[in-house]
Amino acid sequence: MRILITGGSGLIGHALTKYLVQKGHHVHWLTMQKSSKNVPDGVQTFYWNPAEGKIDDQCWNGVDALVHLAGATIAKRWTPNYKTILLESRVVSANVLYASLKKVPQHQVKHILSASGTAIYPDDNKAVYTEDSQVQSNTFLGTLVQRWEAAVDQFSKLDLPVTKVRTGVVYAREGGALEPIVQPIRWGMGAIFGSGKQMQSWIHLHDIVQLYAWLLEQGHAGVFNGVAPHAVSNKAQTKMIAHLLKRPIWLPPVPRWVMKLILGDMHELLFNDKKILPQRAMDLGFTFTYPDAQKAFENLLP
Ligand SMILES: NC(=O)c1ccc[n+]([C@@H]2O[C@H](COP(=O)([O-])OP(=O)(O)OC[C@H]3O[C@@H](n4cnc5c(N)ncnc54)[C@H](OP(=O)(O)O)[C@@H]3O)[C@@H](O)[C@H]2O)c1
């Protein structure tokens, strides 16, 4: 297959690219980077700047599937200005892709996949969400994800199957959220947030890469929760990491208002409380190498 990836230089995109190339697929990157530094061998790059509406329409040449991963990082203070960048880097970029593909009537694209987020599900410590859950969160991130998915859904107007991967927090050695979680524990300054009972849905980088590759190869469309089958509570996760690193947790729990003072609106990421199941992937026979956090941390730490 020939696969066009946006955001290919990011945490998921880079690992996915390497895996797909290794499997013999051809990969195109649509990237904002002008230099070819860090581009894996065998990848053909095309330039775009979605905020300026710029895109090289040649990027679609011979392409069978699009994987849209581009988006500004959420791990940065959510000022009003940055909130606009978070939203537009996902929604406007999807609009630019759609407008570009529409102009190429002879294209061979057969499948559109896009990252999405678990923030679409509202916090509820009693609910267990699957892809069939219809409730939607009205938080900033919840609304952003709804608009992101709606932008991606436009491709169905071109009669293309659309897959949305509602991804939990990705744990990896190569970057992302794990190291900032682990670092204070490594320094003996780890603490539980709030009651510590809040449930976090997460996925190992290896499994999210396998999930995208499986969705591409099987051609499955619709919503898929890109999370491990077992969510973990903040308390259990903190204790597991501390135990593996042989560090004590002696500080008292950090109240929510303190983290709000430090992180602003972004503090909600630490207090997310919902259990999400990757029901559709499991029902369709996808197997997770790291279904529980203990197994994932044993692989990723120290
Ligand atoms: N990692 C997670 O824990 C997680 C969890 C849930 C959802 N997701 C979603 O999954 C997708 C991929 O995640 P990731 O962790 O691989 O992301 P990442 O490491 O932050 O990389 C995202 C890529 O998007 C491109 N990008 C950055 N700013 C942009 C902007 N303003 N406009 C357009 N493109 C921009 C960049 O690629 P180029 O420089 O090559 O253009 C960047 O490498 C993201 O949309 C993210 O929101 C990730």
PDBQT file of the ligand as one rigid body, heavy atoms in Angstrom, charges set to zero:
ROOT
HETATM    1  N1  LIG A 401       0.427  11.048  22.022  1.00  0.00    +0.000 N 
HETATM    2  C1  LIG A 401      -0.708  10.988  22.734  1.00  0.00    +0.000 C 
HETATM    3  O1  LIG A 401      -0.696  10.707  23.969  1.00  0.00    +0.000 OA
HETATM    4  C2  LIG A 401      -2.029  11.245  22.044  1.00  0.00    +0.000 A 
HETATM    5  C3  LIG A 401      -3.225  11.000  22.751  1.00  0.00    +0.000 A 
HETATM    6  C4  LIG A 401      -4.454  11.263  22.131  1.00  0.00    +0.000 A 
HETATM    7  C5  LIG A 401      -4.485  11.773  20.837  1.00  0.00    +0.000 A 
HETATM    8  N2  LIG A 401      -3.310  11.996  20.190  1.00  0.00    +0.000 N 
HETATM    9  C6  LIG A 401      -3.385  12.593  18.849  1.00  0.00    +0.000 C 
HETATM   10  O2  LIG A 401      -2.703  11.804  17.901  1.00  0.00    +0.000 OA
HETATM   11  C7  LIG A 401      -2.039  12.639  16.952  1.00  0.00    +0.000 C 
HETATM   12  C8  LIG A 401      -0.571  12.258  16.910  1.00  0.00    +0.000 C 
HETATM   13  O3  LIG A 401      -0.057  12.339  18.228  1.00  0.00    +0.000 OA
HETATM   14  P1  LIG A 401       1.506  12.467  18.506  1.00  0.00    +0.000 P 
HETATM   15  O4  LIG A 401       1.698  12.249  19.966  1.00  0.00    +0.000 OA
HETATM   16  O5  LIG A 401       2.282  11.648  17.541  1.00  0.00    +0.000 OA
HETATM   17  O6  LIG A 401       1.714  14.017  18.220  1.00  0.00    +0.000 OA
HETATM   18  P2  LIG A 401       3.059  14.872  18.187  1.00  0.00    +0.000 P 
HETATM   19  O7  LIG A 401       4.240  14.055  18.580  1.00  0.00    +0.000 OA
HETATM   20  O8  LIG A 401       2.809  16.133  18.947  1.00  0.00    +0.000 OA
HETATM   21  O9  LIG A 401       3.221  15.190  16.616  1.00  0.00    +0.000 OA
HETATM   22  C9  LIG A 401       2.221  15.826  15.892  1.00  0.00    +0.000 C 
HETATM   23  C10 LIG A 401       2.769  16.274  14.540  1.00  0.00    +0.000 C 
HETATM   24  O10 LIG A 401       1.815  17.183  13.987  1.00  0.00    +0.000 OA
HETATM   25  C11 LIG A 401       2.481  18.163  13.205  1.00  0.00    +0.000 C 
HETATM   26  N3  LIG A 401       2.124  19.498  13.750  1.00  0.00    +0.000 N 
HETATM   27  C12 LIG A 401       2.574  20.113  14.867  1.00  0.00    +0.000 A 
HETATM   28  N4  LIG A 401       2.024  21.323  15.013  1.00  0.00    +0.000 NA
HETATM   29  C13 LIG A 401       1.208  21.490  13.951  1.00  0.00    +0.000 A 
HETATM   30  C14 LIG A 401       0.351  22.539  13.509  1.00  0.00    +0.000 A 
HETATM   31  N5  LIG A 401       0.249  23.672  14.201  1.00  0.00    +0.000 N 
HETATM   32  N6  LIG A 401      -0.358  22.353  12.365  1.00  0.00    +0.000 NA
HETATM   33  C15 LIG A 401      -0.274  21.200  11.664  1.00  0.00    +0.000 A 
HETATM   34  N7  LIG A 401       0.535  20.182  12.018  1.00  0.00    +0.000 NA
HETATM   35  C16 LIG A 401       1.250  20.321  13.145  1.00  0.00    +0.000 A 
HETATM   36  C17 LIG A 401       3.977  17.919  13.335  1.00  0.00    +0.000 C 
HETATM   37  O11 LIG A 401       4.384  17.187  12.169  1.00  0.00    +0.000 OA
HETATM   38  P3  LIG A 401       5.245  17.861  10.977  1.00  0.00    +0.000 P 
HETATM   39  O12 LIG A 401       6.238  18.744  11.662  1.00  0.00    +0.000 OA
HETATM   40  O13 LIG A 401       5.849  16.688  10.282  1.00  0.00    +0.000 OA
HETATM   41  O14 LIG A 401       4.290  18.601  10.122  1.00  0.00    +0.000 OA
HETATM   42  C18 LIG A 401       4.077  17.036  14.580  1.00  0.00    +0.000 C 
HETATM   43  O15 LIG A 401       5.191  16.184  14.528  1.00  0.00    +0.000 OA
HETATM   44  C19 LIG A 401      -2.256  14.086  17.416  1.00  0.00    +0.000 C 
HETATM   45  O16 LIG A 401      -3.269  14.673  16.654  1.00  0.00    +0.000 OA
HETATM   46  C20 LIG A 401      -2.672  13.943  18.856  1.00  0.00    +0.000 C 
HETATM   47  O17 LIG A 401      -3.567  14.965  19.294  1.00  0.00    +0.000 OA
HETATM   48  C21 LIG A 401      -2.094  11.750  20.745  1.00  0.00    +0.000 A 
ENDROOT
TORSDOF 0
